[in-house]
Amino acid sequence: MTQTSTFRQQALGRLSVCLVEPSAMQSKIIIAELAAAGVADVRHVQTGAEALESLRRAPAELLISALYLPDMSGTDLVTAMRGDPTLEKTGFILVSSETRPQALEPVRQSGICAILPKPFSREQLQHALDNSLELLEGDATLNSQVEAEHLRVLLVDDSPSARRFMRRVLENLGITRFVEAENGREAAAILVETQVDLVVTDYNMPEMDGEALVRHIRSKGWQQSVPILMVTSEHNEARLAAVENAGVSGICDKPFEPEVVKALLWNMLGK
């Protein structure tokens, strides 16, 4: 076992998890899979209200929830958590057989570690847990490639929760200087007067979407060469191709995976 693997197993052994699953059978399966991955500290509740009460009474580092609960949806649950200062930094993994974009988009926008299918494989669970550890424990190794603490990053997303989540991931990589905008039009106005080293933007936004913002940056103003990272749950190939043609530097799926972001930033900025 490598040193990295040893550290990861030790971190999983320390991880505290709250599982929200109304089905007794499903909860037993998930708890057994977590144990096989090295996670032993798991408490189980059946409703969203019980989860919130449990977390406020005894915080957990990570919450794993089904999408459909007896009293609320997983989306309602993560939204309540993100609105509570004591719970907003708790990691969140959704487990669901749901595939409809309109059902999953709100939870993607809220800032989560991963979405697991139901049923999921051990490899998929391990990947989700690794993403969660990256978010919870941080990794400032970006400084080995660039002086991350000196970078100024413009975050553009109409969801405050999504911006907070992106900021947290980037802060874990050693970045400390941020400017924020709610849409492309606001971002374009900021870029007129503020120099930035990186733009991280959503695709779907009011006023001016991500593609229009990329085209604006690449064709107008004085920061045409700034690296642009697109973070999106968009999977339409034609739209993504249009974004690439507009001049985006990298595209990252939502949820915003720390390892993927780190690799993209190394490619864009480490040179």
C-alpha positions, 0 to 999 in steps of 0.5 A: 500500500502506498503512503497516499493510500495509507493516509486515505484509509486513515482519513476514511477511518476518522470520517463521521457520516450521517446517512439519510435513507428511509429504506431499512434494506437500502441503509444496510447495504450502504452502511456495509459498503461504507464499512468495506471502504473503511468508514465505520462511524455511520449514524442512520436516520430516515427523514430530513428533519431527523438528519438536521436535528442529528447534525445540529446535536452532533455534527458529522463531516459528511451527509449521504442522502437519498433524493426522495425522503418521507418529509422532504427531498434531498434537494430541500435537505442540502438547501437547508444545510447550506442556509445554516452557518453551522451546517453549510460546510458539511459534505453532501453526497446524493444517492439516487436512481434519478436521471432526469436533469430537471430533478438533479440540477437544483442539487448540483447547483447547491454545492455537493461532493458527488452524485452516486447512482442507485445501485452504485459500485464500490469504485463509484463509492470510493471516488465519491469518498475521495472527492469528499476528503479532498473538500473536507481536508484540503490540499494546498499543493497547487502552490508547488506549481504556481503561487496560488495565494497571489492569484485573483479569481473571478467566480461567476454563478447565479447560485450563491451556494454554488459560488461558496462551494467553488470558493471553498474548493479553490481555497483548499488549493491555496487560493485566497483572493476572489471577486464574485459575480452573479452572471456574465453581464456583471462579470464583464463589467468587473473585468473592465476595471479589475485584473484577474488571473482566472475566471471560473464560470457557470454555463446557465445564467440569466442576463449573459450565459457562460458561452456569451461571457467567454466570447465577450472576454476573448473578443473584447476588453484587455484581458482576452488571454485570461484562463477560463474554467467552465463549471457546468452540468450541461451535457449537450454536446453541441452546446459544449462544442460551442463553448470550446469554440468560443475559447474556454480553457477547460470544462469541469462537470458539476459537482465541482471535483477537487482533483479534476479542478486541480489538474485543470488549474495545473494545466492552465496556470502551472505553465 
